[in-house]
């Protein structure tokens, strides 16, 4: 269940961060509520993850995948450009998450 909780934390954080732009400085009610509820859910599920997974490993996966996913949301929804260095950097982030999960004993 640890990784299910971590996935829920990542999804909630990506939803909240996506709504943050639409909240427009918390002047738009619905996106502002989505931001607050999303971040609350993200931290709740991250706290459940930390019962069994070391904080460094959990945070590396959470933030790494969050960066990549929110960049993709920005590209698709907000038409924000991703240049080659950005894409290469995100590839390295994904590679790092794979290395942590496949080879690190710290998370087991």
C-alpha positions in Angstrom: 0.0 0.0 0.0 3.0 2.3 0.5 3.4 3.0 -3.2 -0.4 3.4 -3.7 -0.3 6.1 -1.0 2.7 7.7 -2.6 0.9 7.7 -6.0 -2.1 9.3 -4.4 0.1 12.0 -2.9 1.7 12.7 -6.3 -1.6 12.9 -8.1 -3.1 15.2 -5.5 0.0 17.4 -5.6 -0.2 17.6 -9.4 -3.9 18.5 -9.4 -3.3 21.2 -6.7 -0.3 22.7 -8.5 -2.2 22.7 -11.8 -5.1 24.6 -10.1 -2.7 27.1 -8.5 -2.2 29.0 -11.8 -6.0 29.1 -12.3 -6.5 30.3 -8.7 -4.9 33.6 -9.7 -3.5 34.5 -6.4 -6.4 32.8 -4.6 -8.9 35.3 -6.2 -10.9 32.5 -8.0 -12.9 30.4 -5.5 -13.1 27.0 -7.2 -9.5 26.7 -8.2 -8.4 28.0 -4.8 -10.5 25.3 -3.0 -8.9 22.7 -5.3 -5.5 23.9 -4.4 -6.1 23.7 -0.6 -7.9 20.4 -0.7 -5.3 19.0 -3.2 -2.3 20.0 -1.1 -4.0 18.7 2.1 -4.6 15.4 0.4 -1.1 15.3 -0.9 0.5 15.8 2.5 -1.9 13.4 4.1 -1.0 10.6 1.7 2.7 11.5 1.9 2.5 11.1 5.7 1.0 7.6 5.2 3.8 6.8 2.9 6.4 7.8 5.5 5.2 5.1 7.9 7.2 2.6 5.9 9.3 4.4 3.4 12.3 6.6 4.4 11.6 10.3 4.0 14.5 10.9 1.5 13.3 8.1 -0.8 9.7 9.1 -0.6 10.4 12.8 -1.2 12.7 12.0 -4.1 10.1 10.0 -5.8 7.2 12.4 -4.9 9.0 15.6 -6.0 10.7 14.0 -9.1 7.5 12.6 -10.6 5.6 15.7 -9.5 8.1 17.9 -11.5 7.7 15.8 -14.6 4.0 15.5 -14.4 3.3 19.2 -13.7 5.7 20.1 -16.5 3.6 17.9 -18.8 0.4 19.5 -17.5 1.9 23.0 -18.1 2.8 21.9 -21.7 -0.7 20.4 -22.5 -3.1 22.7 -20.6 -1.2 26.0 -20.4 0.7 25.7 -23.7 4.0 26.3 -21.9 7.0 25.3 -24.1 9.4 22.6 -23.1 12.8 22.9 -24.9 15.4 20.2 -25.3 17.3 20.9 -22.1 14.0 20.8 -20.1 13.1 17.5 -21.7 16.5 16.0 -21.1 16.4 17.2 -17.5 13.1 15.5 -16.9 14.5 12.4 -18.5 17.3 12.4 -16.0 14.7 12.9 -13.2 12.8 9.9 -14.4 16.0 7.9 -14.6 16.8 8.8 -11.1 13.5 7.7 -9.8 13.9 4.4 -11.7 17.4 3.9 -10.2 16.2 4.6 -6.7 13.3 2.0 -7.1 15.3 -0.6 -8.9 18.6 -0.5 -7.1 18.5 1.3 -3.8 18.2 -0.7 -0.6 17.4 2.4 1.3 13.7 2.2 0.5 13.3 -1.5 1.5 
